[in-house]
Amino acid sequence: RPFTGTIEVNFGATAFTVSPPTGYSSGYSAAIENENRETALTIEDGSAYFQSMLWSGTGNVSRTINTQAGNSTFVPDMLWIKERNHTNPANIFDEVRSEGSKNLQPSNTNVENTEADWGDFVDGGFSVTGQGQVASMNTSGRNYVGWTWLAGNSTGSSNSNGSITSTVSVNQKAGFSIVKYTGNATVGATVGHGLGAVPSWIVIKPTGVAEGWANYHVGIGNTAGVYWNSTIAKDTGDYYWNDTTPSSTVFTLHDHPLNNGSGNEMIAYCWAEIPGFSKFGSYEGNVNADGVFIELGFKPAFAMFKNIDATGAWLMFDSAREPFNLMDLPLEADDTKAEAASGGRELDFLSNGVKLRGNSSYLNSAHTFIYMAFAENPFAGTTPATAR
């Protein structure tokens, strides 16, 4: 006869309140995976090490911008700000370069500039003072996003692991370091990064000369590079990394002004992959609205993508600006554009990765793409990520 009762099934959207009987497992893959291999996640809450911040400009002389998402607060060491509804360039600040008072712009080759509107990094965000370049941070009627990373909460300490002594602020648990050094134009020079693990992503910019932002990425390898400030495909040459893969202590350089000009001060941002918190890799596009699934092992808070075979923008998505799927408002690291929907540049953030939903040449054409992603919550662990 017909069943008239109610059956409730928990597919992992909420925490399980009853332990499974002996010999059984809760029905989600991360639980099964953890039973088969003992994996201790070192980061259960990504917001303790990376956060996206949103605010609307007021034009006030003095203001503190605080975290508006996540369960944790921290004093950032790196801050990347972009206007969402206007075309001013993005700005990057970090604690190692003059305690954050100088900005660099990822969309161009400009030298660093002292930001008259800057105050200081503070718990959960940063402060703004003065009336200098207000448009970059706090103009009335404009909306902003700020991406923040936690390194060592310091201006750095000396690192002599490489042939060039560097100044390093590092958080090994989060796999992130900020490295400052002076180039010597010597082929094979090495620089200590402090991570204690092999970096998967390194970005280097000379701070005092007009050169681009050179990217090392594990999905490209040690014989080529790409530029944040450009849409061009990967470029092969030993002048990037001297055809040498970074080690757990150093990265290797050639003699080019791009990252090792004689007497030039350099800044490098270095990331090592941390399971459940960060992931760096590549994928092949399928030119289909039912696009590629990129398994990350966590619910992403931020993801960036770049076509390395052909011309393509650096597309950036985050869960603060778009808390619901479908996501279609990327910002571009290489450009000053405001966020805007565009056909084919669409995706979903899922509990364990990213699902592409468009066929744009910038995201899912028949080419190879690299990606970088940071977590909101891991898919496994004591508080596993849930679907959006």
Phi, psi and omega in degrees: 000161185297144176274130184245005181274190180240132176247126177250128181240131176257109179267019178104004179291334175230164181295145176283133184261347181235133178290141178297151175300160179304130179092357180241163180229151172297145193274051169226148194298328182295322179295316178296318180299318182290334176287327182279335176215129184283104181243113179268112177288133180271342180230113178266338183229105183297335183291351176281350185226339175217138176212148169258136183239139178240142174201161175249136182293147178239344183078005181295154180292321184225136185198148173248129178260117183252162178301138177240007178210156179095169184255001185229160171236148176206162175274112184293156172248341176223136181224130178239116184248136174219133171292138182270331186240025178208168189253024172291150179297152171289159179229139176244131176239152172211160186288334185284325178274096175053041177053038172087359186281352182246139182250153170234151184245114186296341183273001180213181182259011185303152174286164180293152183229141175286122186271110183292342183268000186276144175249278183192159168286135180227169181302118179085004181170226181203163179247153181237131176226163174080179184235024183297246182276066185302331183300335184279348187220327195208034179286136180300135178087001180247147181253146188226154167233142175230126176258127186236140176235148177259123173252241186259010182051047180200168174279001175105164177226162185291138178231121184248023179292331181260175176290339172254124177290133182241164171251125191230130166249121191223146168234098184293328180297320179270354179067042183221134175219150173249126189235127175243135179206167178248125183293155179231007177054037180248124179296130180088006177298146180237152183227130178285134182251345172081359187287333185070013178208160182287125178294143173260342183211128177225133175237128183233137177221129168292131186274340186245002178227155184278083175230162183281182179262104182278130180248124162266137178216138183300334179283351178252318181098187190268002183257003184208175178205169173225164185244134173301322187275016184214152176265001185294159177291175178301149183238125183273137178172141180285351180290349175283292190233018180056030180053036184231126179288137177302152175255184179288354180238327187220160163244156189246144185235164171261217183241018187278146176300341180304320180216003181206040177291141183300122178078000182272132176283135181239150170237135179232136173250124188235134178232133169253147183288132178240114182306132180086353181232319182218151178208142183223125182194199181219163177208162177256125179293155181242007175053047186214141176296333169273079195278186182296143169259128179251107181281124182251333187085010178200163171278120185285146169259337184206142175211143179230144184224148177211130172288122182256357178265336186210174178303134180186142181286160171274101184270132181237129177236150174211155185281348176286315179287326181229085184286353181231153173276149005280143179258126184213026181237064180289153164253159186241123181298328186273359188221165179262007184303149169284163177292142181198143177292142180211135184305130175090343180264069188225147179198171173241140165270124181247177182293338183228015178165207183232134175246118178285138185236012180218174183238030179297147176294343178277349188220327188207038174275184183279060182220175174267136180235147170255157178217157174224133183216146178232148194268149162273307175212147177287157179288329176259194176096184184284335176231075187297151180295149177243165180291158179271000000 
